[in-house]
Amino acid sequence: MRKRRTGETHDETASSGAHPPGAYLLLAPSAPDGEAFVEALAEGEVERLVLFGDDVKASRLLETVGTPTLTGTPRLVLVRHAEAMPAGEARALLEALARYPLREEWLVLWDASPEGRLAQGLASGNRGAITVVDRRRDGDGSSAAAARVVEHLGLAPATAAWLRGVLRHHPDRAPQELAKLELLAGEPLDEATVRLVVSQDLLESAEEAAAVPGGAPDSRRFEVGEAVLGGDVTRALTLSLALQRQGVPPAWIWRDISRQVMEAWEMAEALEARWGPPGAWPPGAWRELAPRFAGRPPVALRRWAEGARRWGTEGLWRLLQWTAEADYDAKRGGMTPHEALIRLFARMGAWLDARR
């Protein structure tokens, strides 16, 4: 087997086993592609820390990866939306990694921008310090494929523009959607007909994004629920307020929180039925329950298990109750959506503080 060189740009799809510790720049606009790589990165039990690019300070991040964990287990630090790092912080981080490469920990800088913004600023002198993993599906391949299919089908310009807009939100789903459309070659196709062929969930996702000024991505709403399960109430509140400013209805935010909390509650009940209270759960207990959650990705199972351990069934039930009350109070006019949001996260923070 050819030995992989540090700093080489490649696709890890065909790799097997754990990847060696070090710094990785992950170029993945598609969330499933990125999550799959992160999940396969390190085998066994590792301590995982999730950060966000717009909050990262190079000095603090380097201090974190340079400090041993309390349990002695290896650490994996994931920086989501690394493309949002301030240019000065990104440059300082990459220069430091060039001088002091990581040997015992994993650091993943996940750049979700289609153009690979962070990679464009990666100086040639720093490329030996970081392994670039390109999961952009041949760059802008989905757009090129969409253009070929549009030409083949002879779609009207307005319909073609609409289709490209829908597929742009989910490039990972583009191949299967385009394959369905190609079966209709030779048929008269207008937008109404194409809507009947394209999967309904893609239509709903594209319409939600179109309703938000600036096209706030679904992933940011997802990250609110992820931060809640992780106990990072400050981060969850900051994200929620930013989404509100962009025009995202609070009901969408509450819905995403409730969905993830329900999934964590299902995991908590399964774990408690098997091992009792959270303090009795063995490390990696969620792996033994994986067959019960068939079809769910391992990264999601781990996230729900960690949320279940942090909140417990009582805390998760309270989260559902508070979220429902916030939605009810905002809709009946008892308080503004903004006030309901602030109260929701204040309750979360107070409950976690009392539990510590």
Secondary structure, DSSP 8 states (H G I E B T S, - for coil): -----TT--B-GGG--S---SEEEEEE-SSHHHHHHHHHHHS-S--EEEEEEGGG--HHHHHHHHTS--TT---EEEEEETGGGS-HHHHHHHHHHHHHS--SSSEEEEEE--TT-HHHHT--GGGGGGSEEEE-SSTTTHHHHHHHHHHHHHT--HHHHHHHHHHHHH-GGGHHHHHHHHHTTTTS---HHHHHHHS-HHHHHHHHHHHTSTT---HHHHHHHHHHHHTT-HHHHHHHHHHHHHTT--HHHHHHHHHHHHHHHHHHHHHHHHHH-SGGG--TTHHHHTGGGGTTS-HHHHHHHHHHHHHHHHHHHHHHHHHHHHHHHHHHHTSS-HHHHHHHHHHHHHHHHHHH-
